[in-house]
Amino acid sequence: MDSTFLVLEPGSFTTVQDAGRRGYQKLGVPVSGAADEYAFRVANLLAGNHSNAAVLEMTVVGCTLAALKPTWVGVTGAEAEIKKNGSKMAGWSGFALEPGDVLRMDKVRQGCRLYLGVSGGIDVPEVMASRSTNAQAGFGGYRGRALRKGDFLSVVEPSRDARVRSEIPRKFVPDLSEKMVLRCLPGPQADFFRSRGEELFASEYRVTTQADKRGIRLEGPALQHASDSPGGVLSEPSLPGNIQVPGDGSPIVLLREQTVGGYAKVATVISSDLWRLGQAAPGDRIRFQPVDRETAVSLRREMHQRLKELENILHGQSQGSFLDMEGNTV
């Protein structure tokens, strides 16, 4: 038997994800990939993997797995109870599993998504240069769908020089209890709105239950179009982080499984804050803060440097390159 895990309980929505499927948006194929870039990266670091190895992404309720082979895992992301054979394990940590061990990840208490990195990475076929699941279209990942009870998962053979770690310094663990503040650049149609959408930055919004990897609908003060605004646009390409506003004025933040949109976009959440959206759960409160392009670039660079610093702490000075979520080598 080549499988490493047997799925005992699949959780509410558990899929295989990597950094995403780049270069196919012009064909209508969304990026997909991990919703929380930071937790995804750290899960792989704890497992001793390269930065794009496939992991399990669990939404709201984690899965329960039986280990069939010796392996090493790293668990990151939302706050939840994690148990190995009934004993509590720390989040944002790595640990060994032996054949017969049962790993259970319960319903999240804070945040939205958990990540399980496995030494070597989850082994599923690549589709369009990615192992990520697009569950809506039914391709990628594990048979194009979320995991089910009774599924068997295989793992790529770890490299011989893989170095796993059991914990990371606490300063690298995000505080998900903090109020969510998302920094934004002006959107391509900001001038369609009164005062260029200043109401967005002066108000607090709540995450509704209409939230998935396509986007998150928010509840709060409606944004008003300018008197001369056409109200909408011809369908055009969209990006993760675009904040589009339909006719009712309620903002929708687009995520990783949307490629086009016909609503005016008042602002765009900067890339270094998108991981926070991956942890946004219904009922969470969000505020938006405007920044300029130079600040956005600087914050993205800081995030890369932070991940690189953690990589060096865990694995020593890396001899390879670091791939960011846009597919660039840094």
C-alpha positions as CSV (number, residue, x, y, z in Angstrom):
1,M,0.0,0.0,0.0
2,D,1.4,3.4,-1.1
3,S,-1.0,5.5,0.8
4,T,0.1,7.5,3.9
5,F,-3.3,8.5,5.2
6,L,-6.9,7.1,5.4
7,V,-9.6,9.8,5.8
8,L,-11.7,8.8,8.8
9,E,-13.8,12.0,8.8
10,P,-13.4,14.6,6.0
11,G,-14.4,17.7,7.9
12,S,-16.8,20.3,6.4
13,F,-14.7,21.1,3.3
14,T,-11.1,19.7,3.0
15,T,-9.2,20.1,-0.2
16,V,-5.7,19.7,-1.6
17,Q,-4.1,23.1,-2.4
18,D,-0.8,24.5,-3.4
19,A,0.2,28.1,-4.3
20,G,-2.2,28.1,-7.2
21,R,-2.7,27.8,-10.9
22,R,-1.0,30.7,-12.7
23,G,-1.2,31.7,-16.4
24,Y,-4.6,30.4,-17.3
25,Q,-6.9,33.2,-16.1
26,K,-7.2,34.4,-19.8
27,L,-9.0,31.1,-20.4
28,G,-11.3,31.6,-17.5
29,V,-9.4,29.3,-15.2
30,P,-9.1,30.8,-11.7
31,V,-6.0,30.7,-9.6
32,S,-7.4,28.6,-6.8
33,G,-4.7,27.6,-4.3
34,A,-4.4,28.3,-0.6
35,A,-6.7,31.0,0.7
36,D,-4.2,31.9,3.6
37,E,-0.8,32.3,1.9
38,Y,1.0,32.7,5.2
39,A,-0.3,29.7,7.0
40,F,0.2,27.6,3.8
41,R,3.9,28.6,3.6
42,V,4.6,28.0,7.3
43,A,2.9,24.6,7.2
44,N,5.3,23.6,4.4
45,L,8.3,25.0,6.3
46,L,7.4,23.0,9.4
47,A,7.1,19.9,7.2
48,G,10.5,20.5,5.6
49,N,9.0,21.1,2.2
50,H,9.7,23.4,-0.7
51,S,7.4,26.5,-0.7
52,N,4.9,25.1,-3.2
53,A,4.2,21.6,-1.9
54,A,0.6,20.6,-1.8
55,V,-1.1,20.7,1.6
56,L,-4.6,20.0,3.0
57,E,-6.8,23.1,3.5
58,M,-9.6,22.6,5.9
59,T,-12.5,25.1,6.2
60,V,-14.4,25.6,9.5
61,V,-14.2,21.9,10.6
62,G,-11.0,20.0,10.3
63,C,-10.6,16.4,9.2
64,T,-9.6,13.2,11.0
65,L,-6.8,11.1,9.5
66,A,-5.4,7.7,10.3
67,A,-1.6,7.4,9.6
68,L,-0.7,4.3,7.5
69,K,3.1,5.1,7.3
70,P,5.6,7.0,9.4
71,T,5.5,10.7,8.5
72,W,5.9,14.3,9.8
73,V,3.3,17.0,9.6
74,G,3.0,20.7,10.3
75,V,-0.4,22.2,11.4
76,T,-1.0,26.0,11.0
77,G,-3.9,28.4,10.4
78,A,-7.0,28.9,12.4
79,E,-7.2,28.2,16.2
80,A,-8.7,24.8,16.8
81,E,-8.2,21.8,19.0
82,I,-5.7,19.4,17.5
83,K,-5.3,15.9,18.9
84,K,-3.0,12.9,18.2
85,N,-4.4,9.7,19.7
86,G,-6.6,11.9,22.0
87,S,-3.6,14.0,23.3
88,K,-3.7,17.7,22.6
89,M,-1.1,19.0,20.2
90,A,-0.1,22.7,19.7
91,G,-1.1,24.6,16.6
92,W,1.6,26.1,14.5
93,S,3.8,23.2,15.3
94,G,5.2,20.1,13.6
95,F,5.2,16.5,15.0
96,A,5.7,12.9,13.9
97,L,3.0,10.4,13.1
98,E,3.4,6.6,13.2
99,P,1.3,3.9,11.6
100,G,-2.0,3.6,13.5
101,D,-1.9,7.1,14.9
102,V,-5.1,9.1,14.6
103,L,-4.9,12.9,14.0
104,R,-8.0,14.9,14.6
105,M,-8.5,18.6,13.9
106,D,-11.8,19.9,15.3
107,K,-14.0,22.9,14.5
108,V,-12.1,26.2,14.5
109,R,-12.5,28.6,17.4
110,Q,-10.9,31.6,15.8
111,G,-10.3,32.1,12.1
112,C,-11.7,30.0,9.3
113,R,-9.1,27.6,7.7
114,L,-6.6,25.1,9.0
115,Y,-3.6,23.8,7.0
116,L,-1.8,20.5,7.2
117,G,1.6,20.2,5.6
118,V,3.1,16.7,5.2
119,S,6.8,16.0,4.7
120,G,7.1,15.6,0.9
121,G,3.7,17.1,0.1
122,I,0.4,15.6,-0.8
123,D,0.8,13.5,-4.0
124,V,-2.0,14.2,-6.5
125,P,-1.6,14.7,-10.3
126,E,-0.7,18.2,-11.6
127,V,-3.3,19.9,-13.7
128,M,-2.2,23.0,-15.5
129,A,1.0,23.0,-13.5
130,S,-0.8,22.9,-10.1
131,R,-2.1,20.4,-7.6
132,S,-4.7,22.8,-6.4
133,T,-8.4,21.8,-6.2
134,N,-11.0,23.7,-8.2
135,A,-14.1,22.1,-6.6
136,Q,-16.6,24.1,-8.6
137,A,-15.1,23.0,-12.0
138,G,-14.3,19.6,-10.7
139,F,-10.6,19.3,-11.5
140,G,-7.2,19.3,-9.7
141,G,-6.5,18.2,-6.2
142,Y,-7.9,14.8,-5.1
143,R,-10.2,13.8,-8.0
144,G,-11.4,17.4,-8.4
145,R,-13.4,17.4,-5.1
146,A,-13.3,17.8,-1.4
147,L,-12.2,14.8,0.6
148,R,-14.7,12.1,1.6
149,K,-14.7,9.5,4.3
150,G,-12.7,6.4,3.1
151,D,-10.3,8.3,0.8
152,F,-6.7,7.3,0.8
153,L,-4.0,10.0,0.4
154,S,-0.4,9.5,-0.8
155,V,2.6,11.6,-0.1
156,V,5.5,12.6,-2.4
157,E,8.8,11.0,-1.2
158,P,10.6,13.6,0.9
159,S,13.9,14.8,-0.2
160,R,16.8,13.3,1.7
161,D,18.0,16.7,3.0
162,A,14.5,17.7,4.2
163,R,14.7,19.3,7.7
164,V,11.6,19.3,9.7
165,R,11.0,21.3,12.8
166,S,8.6,21.0,15.8
167,E,7.9,24.7,16.5
168,I,8.4,28.2,15.4
169,P,9.1,31.4,17.4
170,R,5.9,32.9,18.7
171,K,6.5,36.2,17.0
172,F,5.8,34.4,13.7
173,V,2.3,33.2,14.8
174,P,-0.5,35.6,13.7
175,D,-2.9,36.9,16.3
176,L,-6.3,36.1,14.8
177,S,-8.1,37.8,17.7
178,E,-7.0,41.2,16.5
179,K,-9.7,43.3,14.7
180,M,-9.2,42.7,10.9
181,V,-7.9,45.8,9.2
182,L,-7.3,45.4,5.4
183,R,-5.2,47.9,3.6
184,C,-6.3,48.8,0.1
185,L,-5.3,50.6,-3.1
186,P,-7.9,52.6,-5.1
187,G,-9.9,50.4,-7.4
188,P,-10.1,50.8,-11.2
189,Q,-13.6,52.4,-10.9
190,A,-13.1,54.3,-7.6
191,D,-14.3,57.5,-9.4
192,F,-17.7,55.8,-9.9
193,F,-18.5,56.3,-6.2
194,R,-19.2,59.4,-4.1
195,S,-16.0,60.8,-2.7
196,R,-14.2,58.0,-4.5
197,G,-15.5,55.5,-1.9
198,E,-14.4,57.2,1.3
199,E,-17.5,55.7,3.0
200,L,-15.7,52.3,2.7
201,F,-12.8,53.5,4.8
202,A,-15.0,55.3,7.4
203,S,-17.2,52.3,8.1
204,E,-17.1,48.9,9.7
205,Y,-18.4,45.8,7.8
206,R,-19.4,42.3,8.9
207,V,-18.6,39.1,7.1
208,T,-21.9,37.4,6.0
209,T,-22.6,33.7,5.5
210,Q,-22.3,34.3,1.8
211,A,-18.5,33.6,1.8
212,D,-16.4,31.1,-0.1
213,K,-13.2,31.0,-2.2
214,R,-15.0,33.1,-4.9
215,G,-15.6,36.0,-2.6
216,I,-17.0,37.4,0.6
217,R,-20.1,39.5,0.8
218,L,-20.1,42.1,3.5
219,E,-22.9,43.7,5.5
220,G,-22.7,47.4,6.5
221,P,-23.3,50.9,5.2
222,A,-24.1,50.8,1.5
223,L,-21.7,52.5,-0.9
224,Q,-23.3,55.2,-3.0
225,H,-22.5,55.7,-6.7
226,A,-21.7,59.2,-7.9
227,S,-24.6,61.0,-9.8
228,D,-22.9,60.5,-13.1
229,S,-21.7,56.9,-12.6
230,P,-22.8,54.3,-15.1
231,G,-23.3,51.9,-12.1
232,G,-21.5,49.0,-13.7
233,V,-18.9,48.0,-16.2
234,L,-18.6,45.5,-19.0
235,S,-17.4,42.2,-17.6
236,E,-13.6,42.5,-17.2
237,P,-10.8,40.5,-15.6
238,S,-10.8,40.5,-11.8
239,L,-8.0,39.9,-9.3
240,P,-8.1,38.5,-5.7
241,G,-8.7,41.4,-3.4
242,N,-10.9,43.4,-5.8
243,I,-13.8,45.0,-3.9
244,Q,-16.7,45.1,-6.2
245,V,-20.1,46.8,-5.5
246,P,-23.4,45.6,-6.9
247,G,-26.5,47.7,-7.2
248,D,-27.5,47.3,-3.5
249,G,-24.2,49.0,-2.4
250,S,-23.0,46.0,-0.3
251,P,-19.3,45.3,-1.0
252,I,-18.1,41.9,-2.2
253,V,-14.4,41.1,-1.8
254,L,-13.2,38.8,-4.5
255,L,-10.9,35.9,-3.7
256,R,-9.1,33.2,-5.6
257,E,-11.8,31.4,-7.6
258,Q,-13.1,34.4,-9.6
259,T,-11.7,35.6,-13.0
260,V,-14.2,38.2,-14.3
261,G,-16.7,40.7,-12.9
262,G,-19.2,43.3,-14.2
263,Y,-19.6,45.4,-11.0
264,A,-17.6,48.6,-10.4
265,K,-14.6,48.0,-8.2
266,V,-14.1,50.7,-5.5
267,A,-10.8,49.4,-4.1
268,T,-8.4,46.4,-4.0
269,V,-7.0,44.7,-0.9
270,I,-3.3,44.6,-1.1
271,S,-1.6,41.2,-1.7
272,S,0.1,41.1,1.7
273,D,-3.3,41.3,3.5
274,L,-5.1,38.7,1.4
275,W,-4.1,35.9,3.9
276,R,-6.3,37.7,6.5
277,L,-9.3,37.3,4.2
278,G,-8.5,33.6,4.0
279,Q,-9.2,33.5,7.8
280,A,-12.4,35.7,7.7
281,A,-15.4,33.8,9.1
282,P,-19.1,34.8,9.2
283,G,-19.7,37.4,11.8
284,D,-16.1,38.8,11.8
285,R,-15.8,42.6,11.7
286,I,-13.6,44.2,9.0
287,R,-12.3,47.8,8.5
288,F,-10.5,49.0,5.4
289,Q,-7.6,51.4,5.3
290,P,-6.3,53.2,2.2
291,V,-2.5,53.1,1.4
292,D,-0.5,54.2,-1.6
293,R,1.3,52.0,-4.1
294,E,4.8,52.5,-2.5
295,T,3.4,51.3,0.9
296,A,1.8,48.3,-0.7
297,V,5.0,47.3,-2.3
298,S,7.0,47.8,0.9
299,L,4.5,45.7,2.9
300,R,4.7,42.9,0.3
301,R,8.4,42.9,0.5
302,E,8.2,42.8,4.3
303,M,6.0,39.7,4.1
304,H,8.5,37.9,1.9
305,Q,11.4,38.9,4.2
306,R,9.4,37.6,7.2
307,L,8.9,34.2,5.5
308,K,12.5,34.1,4.4
309,E,13.7,34.9,8.0
310,L,11.5,32.0,9.3
311,E,12.8,29.7,6.6
312,N,16.4,30.5,7.7
313,I,15.5,29.9,11.3
314,L,13.9,26.5,10.7
315,H,16.1,25.2,7.9
316,G,19.3,27.2,8.0
317,Q,20.5,29.4,5.1
318,S,18.5,28.2,2.2
319,Q,20.5,27.0,-0.9
320,G,17.4,27.3,-3.1
321,S,15.1,30.0,-4.2
322,F,11.8,31.1,-2.6
323,L,8.7,31.1,-4.8
324,D,6.1,33.7,-3.8
325,M,2.3,33.3,-4.4
326,E,2.5,35.1,-7.7
327,G,5.0,32.5,-9.0
328,N,8.0,34.8,-8.8
329,T,11.4,33.8,-7.4
330,V,12.5,36.0,-4.5
